[in-house]
Amino acid sequence: MDKNEILEKNKEKNRNGLDEREQRIYNFSFGIGAVVVGILCLIFSVYKALNREPFYDYVAMITAYLCTTFMYQFKNLKKLRYLMAGAVTGIAAVVCIILFFMV
């Protein structure tokens, strides 16, 4: 296969999809969005806690997000710390969901 043939196949493959730069921007935008959602959930949780209201719903969202992020990192990077963090945040998410329905 010569250089031009490889380039042509790559163009065909990416014609309907995103190029590498667009993919990076697309993925990064989801990360930024998740951070904003996490910050808002944290603010609302603190507000509800200070007003002595149940705040388990927001904490469940934060911990469920963190759990899925850590588990995805563990799946792809195979580092034990991500598995441990995923397990802890997963348990916290389940506990908060149970408490949300009980309170």
N, CA, C and O of each residue as an XYZ file, in Angstrom:
412
protein
N       0.839     -1.162      0.000
C       0.000      0.000      0.000
C       0.898      1.244      0.000
O       1.810      1.350      0.819
N       0.646      2.160     -0.895
C       1.456      3.366     -0.923
C       0.796      4.467     -0.083
O      -0.325      4.317      0.403
N       1.511      5.550      0.069
C       1.078      6.651      0.934
C      -0.274      7.230      0.498
O      -1.137      7.483      1.338
N      -0.460      7.440     -0.805
C      -1.706      8.025     -1.301
C      -2.904      7.122     -1.055
O      -3.998      7.599     -0.753
N      -2.697      5.824     -1.185
C      -3.786      4.867     -0.961
C      -4.206      4.866      0.519
O      -5.393      4.807      0.839
N      -3.225      4.932      1.398
C      -3.512      4.971      2.836
C      -4.271      6.251      3.186
O      -5.244      6.217      3.940
N      -3.818      7.380      2.633
C      -4.497      8.647      2.891
C      -5.935      8.637      2.374
O      -6.840      9.155      3.028
N      -6.137      8.046      1.199
C      -7.484      7.981      0.622
C      -8.414      7.120      1.476
O      -9.576      7.475      1.675
N      -7.908      5.984      1.984
C      -8.730      5.128      2.849
C      -9.080      5.840      4.148
O     -10.192      5.704      4.660
N      -8.125      6.599      4.676
C      -8.375      7.344      5.905
C      -9.431      8.421      5.672
O     -10.289      8.634      6.529
N      -9.383      9.096      4.541
C     -10.390     10.110      4.212
C     -11.771      9.481      4.095
O     -12.754     10.047      4.572
N     -11.851      8.312      3.463
C     -13.140      7.625      3.326
C     -13.694      7.242      4.692
O     -14.889      7.379      4.955
N     -12.813      6.763      5.547
C     -13.221      6.340      6.884
C     -13.750      7.519      7.691
O     -14.743      7.380      8.406
N     -13.107      8.673      7.588
C     -13.475      9.836      8.393
C     -14.444     10.785      7.695
O     -14.816     11.809      8.269
N     -14.853     10.474      6.495
C     -15.705     11.383      5.742
C     -17.012     11.690      6.477
O     -17.438     12.844      6.520
N     -17.643     10.683      7.049
C     -18.909     10.884      7.752
C     -18.714     11.093      9.248
O     -19.664     11.424      9.958
N     -17.501     10.905      9.727
C     -17.240     11.044     11.149
C     -16.451     12.306     11.449
O     -16.351     13.215     10.625
N     -15.908     12.335     12.626
C     -15.123     13.473     13.076
C     -13.641     13.187     12.895
O     -13.201     12.047     13.044
N     -12.878     14.217     12.576
C     -11.437     14.019     12.535
C     -10.902     14.017     13.970
O     -11.658     14.223     14.919
N      -9.608     13.784     14.119
C      -9.029     13.630     15.455
C      -9.227     14.889     16.309
O      -9.558     14.783     17.490
N      -9.032     16.051     15.739
C      -9.209     17.306     16.473
C     -10.659     17.460     16.918
O     -10.918     17.799     18.073
N     -11.598     17.215     16.020
C     -13.015     17.325     16.364
C     -13.405     16.322     17.445
O     -14.208     16.638     18.323
N     -12.842     15.116     17.388
C     -13.128     14.107     18.407
C     -12.620     14.562     19.768
O     -13.310     14.393     20.773
N     -11.411     15.143     19.811
C     -10.843     15.637     21.058
C     -11.724     16.737     21.654
O     -12.008     16.736     22.852
N     -12.153     17.676     20.805
C     -13.014     18.767     21.265
C     -14.355     18.221     21.756
O     -14.863     18.655     22.790
N     -14.917     17.284     21.024
C     -16.193     16.662     21.386
C     -16.081     15.985     22.751
O     -16.936     16.189     23.614
N     -15.043     15.189     22.952
C     -14.857     14.487     24.223
C     -14.589     15.460     25.364
O     -15.110     15.285     26.465
N     -13.780     16.482     25.107
C     -13.456     17.464     26.140
C     -14.704     18.231     26.568
O     -14.865     18.554     27.745
N     -15.582     18.520     25.615
C     -16.806     19.261     25.945
C     -17.683     18.472     26.916
O     -18.317     19.058     27.793
N     -17.725     17.150     26.764
C     -18.492     16.340     27.705
C     -17.854     16.382     29.090
O     -18.561     16.385     30.099
N     -16.533     16.415     29.145
C     -15.846     16.524     30.431
C     -16.161     17.829     31.130
O     -16.412     17.849     32.335
N     -16.149     18.915     30.380
C     -16.470     20.219     30.959
C     -17.920     20.236     31.435
O     -18.209     20.725     32.527
N     -18.820     19.710     30.631
C     -20.227     19.644     31.024
C     -20.419     18.850     32.302
O     -21.205     19.236     33.167
N     -19.703     17.744     32.424
C     -19.819     16.913     33.622
C     -19.301     17.648     34.851
O     -19.869     17.515     35.935
N     -18.242     18.413     34.697
C     -17.710     19.188     35.819
C     -18.727     20.232     36.269
O     -18.941     20.416     37.467
N     -19.344     20.904     35.329
C     -20.354     21.914     35.673
C     -21.536     21.271     36.397
O     -22.016     21.803     37.398
N     -22.001     20.143     35.898
C     -23.108     19.437     36.563
C     -22.688     19.008     37.973
O     -23.469     19.127     38.917
N     -21.468     18.515     38.115
C     -20.980     18.115     39.429
C     -20.919     19.275     40.406
O     -21.300     19.138     41.569
N     -20.438     20.421     39.932
C     -20.364     21.606     40.793
C     -21.761     22.056     41.207
O     -21.985     22.385     42.372
N     -22.699     22.073     40.263
C     -24.071     22.457     40.606
C     -24.691     21.490     41.616
O     -25.355     21.918     42.560
N     -24.477     20.198     41.421
C     -25.003     19.216     42.379
C     -24.395     19.433     43.763
O     -25.083     19.315     44.777
N     -23.112     19.747     43.797
C     -22.452     20.003     45.078
C     -23.032     21.246     45.753
O     -23.302     21.235     46.954
N     -23.221     22.307     44.987
C     -23.803     23.542     45.539
C     -25.203     23.274     46.076
O     -25.530     23.688     47.188
N     -26.036     22.582     45.291
C     -27.401     22.292     45.738
C     -27.408     21.369     46.955
O     -28.251     21.522     47.838
N     -26.484     20.420     47.012
C     -26.407     19.515     48.160
C     -26.043     20.271     49.425
O     -26.653     20.064     50.474
N     -25.060     21.139     49.333
C     -24.646     21.923     50.503
C     -25.786     22.828     50.957
O     -26.055     22.942     52.152
N     -26.450     23.465     50.010
C     -27.588     24.334     50.354
C     -28.676     23.550     51.082
O     -29.186     23.992     52.111
N     -29.027     22.380     50.540
C     -30.069     21.580     51.174
C     -29.624     21.069     52.542
O     -30.427     21.016     53.473
N     -28.365     20.697     52.670
C     -27.863     20.212     53.951
C     -27.886     21.322     55.000
O     -28.248     21.081     56.151
N     -27.500     22.532     54.606
C     -27.515     23.656     55.546
C     -28.935     24.022     55.971
O     -29.141     24.542     57.068
N     -29.895     23.759     55.125
C     -31.300     24.017     55.450
C     -31.986     22.793     56.035
O     -33.211     22.759     56.153
N     -31.210     21.807     56.396
C     -31.694     20.571     57.019
C     -32.751     19.859     56.187
O     -33.737     19.340     56.710
N     -32.517     19.850     54.877
C     -33.383     19.121     53.948
C     -32.606     17.910     53.432
O     -31.375     17.936     53.400
N     -33.307     16.854     53.031
C     -32.601     15.703     52.452
C     -31.879     16.110     51.157
O     -32.445     16.795     50.305
N     -30.647     15.685     51.032
C     -29.834     16.064     49.879
C     -29.281     14.858     49.137
O     -28.348     14.987     48.346
N     -29.849     13.696     49.388
C     -29.308     12.460     48.833
C     -29.405     12.389     47.311
O     -28.589     11.731     46.665
N     -30.396     13.062     46.743
C     -30.569     12.997     45.295
C     -29.359     13.563     44.557
O     -28.871     12.957     43.603
N     -28.879     14.713     44.993
C     -27.730     15.327     44.315
C     -26.443     14.550     44.561
O     -25.615     14.403     43.663
N     -26.282     14.055     45.783
C     -25.085     13.266     46.083
C     -25.104     11.964     45.284
O     -24.055     11.498     44.839
N     -26.277     11.378     45.098
C     -26.390     10.158     44.287
C     -25.959     10.439     42.847
O     -25.284      9.613     42.231
N     -26.343     11.594     42.307
C     -25.938     11.933     40.938
C     -24.427     12.106     40.823
O     -23.813     11.620     39.873
N     -23.833     12.796     41.785
C     -22.386     13.012     41.753
C     -21.644     11.685     41.865
O     -20.738     11.408     41.080
N     -22.028     10.872     42.835
C     -21.298      9.621     43.051
C     -21.532      8.617     41.927
O     -20.628      7.850     41.594
N     -22.712      8.605     41.345
C     -22.961      7.711     40.202
C     -22.110      8.129     39.004
O     -21.558      7.281     38.302
N     -22.006      9.435     38.777
C     -21.142      9.937     37.702
C     -19.692      9.525     37.942
O     -19.023      9.014     37.043
N     -19.217      9.755     39.170
C     -17.833      9.398     39.489
C     -17.591      7.900     39.359
O     -16.544      7.475     38.871
N     -18.556      7.103     39.794
C     -18.434      5.652     39.696
C     -18.266      5.205     38.245
O     -17.376      4.413     37.934
N     -19.118      5.710     37.367
C     -19.016      5.292     35.968
C     -17.719      5.778     35.342
O     -17.133      5.079     34.514
N     -17.265      6.961     35.723
C     -15.997      7.480     35.199
C     -14.834      6.602     35.649
O     -13.989      6.218     34.841
N     -14.795      6.287     36.941
C     -13.709      5.455     37.461
C     -13.738      4.047     36.863
O     -12.687      3.490     36.544
N     -14.916      3.478     36.709
C     -15.004      2.131     36.155
C     -14.572      2.097     34.684
O     -13.943      1.134     34.246
N     -14.901      3.125     33.938
C     -14.458      3.216     32.540
C     -12.935      3.347     32.476
O     -12.289      2.740     31.622
N     -12.367      4.146     33.387
C     -10.916      4.276     33.428
C     -10.266      2.949     33.797
O      -9.242      2.578     33.224
N     -10.856      2.231     34.755
C     -10.307      0.930     35.129
C     -10.374     -0.050     33.965
O      -9.420     -0.786     33.715
N     -11.485     -0.062     33.262
C     -11.659     -0.974     32.130
C     -10.576     -0.766     31.078
O     -10.068     -1.727     30.499
N     -10.230      0.486     30.838
C      -9.280      0.785     29.778
C      -7.833      0.871     30.245
O      -6.928      0.577     29.464
N      -7.584      1.267     31.497
C      -6.218      1.449     31.980
C      -5.737      0.325     32.891
O      -4.536      0.185     33.123
N      -6.666     -0.476     33.408
C      -6.358     -1.629     34.267
C      -5.546     -1.259     35.510
O      -4.663     -2.009     35.926
N      -5.847     -0.111     36.093
C      -5.168      0.300     37.328
C      -6.113      0.091     38.496
O      -7.272      0.506     38.460
N      -5.604     -0.555     39.526
C      -6.418     -0.949     40.672
C      -7.041      0.246     41.382
O      -8.144      0.129     41.916
N      -6.368      1.384     41.401
C      -6.910      2.552     42.101
C      -8.244      3.002     41.508
O      -9.112      3.494     42.229
N      -8.407      2.834     40.191
C      -9.679      3.204     39.564
C     -10.793      2.228     39.953
O     -11.943      2.629     40.131
N     -10.447      0.965     40.082
C     -11.432     -0.021     40.528
C     -11.872      0.272     41.952
O     -13.064      0.224     42.258
N     -10.919      0.575     42.823
C     -11.239      0.875     44.217
C     -12.094      2.144     44.315
O     -13.085      2.166     45.044
N     -11.719      3.181     43.597
C     -12.492      4.427     43.615
C     -13.889      4.197     43.045
O     -14.868      4.738     43.559
N     -13.984      3.400     41.991
C     -15.276      3.085     41.402
C     -16.167      2.315     42.349
O     -17.369      2.568     42.428
N     -15.576      1.372     43.072
C     -16.358      0.584     44.025
C     -16.870      1.462     45.170
O     -18.035      1.362     45.557
N     -16.011      2.309     45.705
C     -16.412      3.175     46.824
C     -17.501      4.145     46.391
O     -18.507      4.302     47.082
N     -17.304      4.799     45.248
C     -18.317      5.752     44.798
C     -19.600      5.041     44.359
O     -20.688      5.604     44.476
N     -19.482      3.820     43.860
C     -20.667      3.044     43.501
C     -21.494      2.680     44.719
O     -22.722      2.764     44.694
N     -20.820      2.277     45.782
C     -21.524      1.959     47.035
C     -22.185      3.216     47.588
O     -23.321      3.171     48.060
N     -21.467      4.342     47.527
C     -22.038      5.604     48.006
C     -23.277      5.984     47.192
O     -24.267      6.460     47.747
N     -23.218      5.774     45.889
C     -24.369      6.087     45.033
C     -25.572      5.230     45.399
O     -26.689      5.737     45.505
N     -25.349      3.936     45.591
C     -26.452      3.029     45.940
C     -27.046      3.408     47.302
O     -28.266      3.415     47.465
N     -26.197      3.721     48.269
C     -26.682      4.118     49.591
C     -27.511      5.394     49.499
O     -28.568      5.498     50.122
N     -27.032      6.365     48.721
C     -27.772      7.619     48.576
C     -29.100      7.420     47.866
O     -30.091      8.067     48.205
N     -29.126      6.536     46.890
C     -30.389      6.251     46.192
C     -31.389      5.597     47.142
O     -32.571      5.942     47.140
N     -30.922      4.671     47.939
C     -31.800      4.021     48.933
C     -32.316      5.046     49.931
O     -33.508      5.079     50.236
N     -31.407      5.894     50.445
C     -31.813      6.915     51.402
C     -32.804      7.910     50.789
O     -33.714      8.388     51.468
N     -32.619      8.216     49.510
C     -33.541      9.135     48.831
C     -34.961      8.594     48.852
O     -35.913      9.339     49.086
N     -35.104      7.294     48.606
C     -36.446      6.715     48.571
C     -37.007      6.429     49.966
O     -38.221      6.310     50.134
N     -36.141      6.321     50.949
C     -36.597      6.043     52.303
C     -36.991      7.321     53.056
O     -37.855      7.286     53.931
N     -36.364      8.433     52.718
C     -36.603      9.684     53.470
C     -37.703     10.479     52.840
O     -38.044     11.557     53.329
